[in-house]
Amino acid sequence: MDESEFDELISSLTPYESADTVKTYRNTVSIACPACEEPFDDLVVCRGDYDSLELSRVLDLCVTTVEDNVLLFTHQH
């Protein structure tokens, strides 16, 4: 995924949470995950050198990068 694709993706999602260098977006329009091509639930963007996530539920994750950002696409069971 290049930066223009990332910008287009972000513009289609609903901002949900933001904490330090981690931002979460909700996929309210059923966009397909670029890794598995299934609709994803949330996109978590990690912009820090080191980020920690505390997951409150079991999720499947798909992962990619854009520039220095790690993108986590979540899929609920």
C-alpha positions in Angstrom: 0.0 0.0 0.0 1.4 3.4 -0.9 0.7 6.7 0.8 -2.0 7.8 -1.6 -3.9 4.5 -1.1 -3.5 5.0 2.7 -4.8 8.5 2.6 -7.8 7.4 0.5 -8.5 4.5 2.9 -8.3 6.8 6.0 -10.7 9.3 4.4 -13.3 6.5 4.0 -13.1 5.4 7.7 -14.6 6.8 10.8 -12.1 8.0 13.5 -12.7 6.1 16.7 -9.9 6.5 19.3 -6.6 8.3 19.6 -4.0 7.8 22.3 -0.4 9.0 21.9 0.9 7.5 18.7 -1.9 4.9 18.2 -5.1 5.9 16.3 -8.1 3.6 15.6 -10.6 4.0 12.8 -14.0 2.1 12.4 -14.8 0.5 9.1 -18.5 1.5 8.9 -18.8 1.0 5.1 -17.4 -2.6 4.8 -14.2 -1.8 2.9 -12.2 -4.9 2.1 -8.9 -5.6 3.9 -6.0 -5.3 1.5 -4.4 -8.5 2.9 -7.3 -11.0 3.0 -9.9 -9.1 0.9 -12.6 -9.6 3.6 -14.3 -6.6 5.2 -12.4 -5.6 8.4 -13.8 -4.1 11.6 -11.2 -1.6 12.7 -7.9 -0.1 11.4 -5.3 0.5 14.1 -2.4 2.8 13.0 0.7 2.7 15.0 3.0 5.7 14.4 5.5 5.2 17.3 8.8 3.4 17.3 7.3 1.2 20.1 3.6 0.9 20.7 1.7 -1.3 23.1 -1.9 -2.6 22.5 -4.2 -4.0 25.2 -6.8 -6.1 23.4 -10.0 -6.7 25.3 -11.2 -9.4 22.8 -9.9 -12.1 20.6 -9.2 -10.8 17.1 -7.7 -12.0 13.8 -5.2 -9.4 12.6 -3.9 -8.6 9.1 -0.8 -6.4 9.0 0.9 -4.0 6.5 3.1 -0.9 6.6 2.9 2.5 5.0 6.1 4.7 5.3 7.1 4.1 9.0 3.5 3.3 10.1 2.3 -0.2 11.0 -1.3 -0.8 10.0 -3.3 -3.5 11.8 -6.6 -4.6 10.3 -8.8 -6.3 12.9 -11.4 -9.0 12.2 -13.7 -10.1 15.0 -14.5 -13.8 15.3 
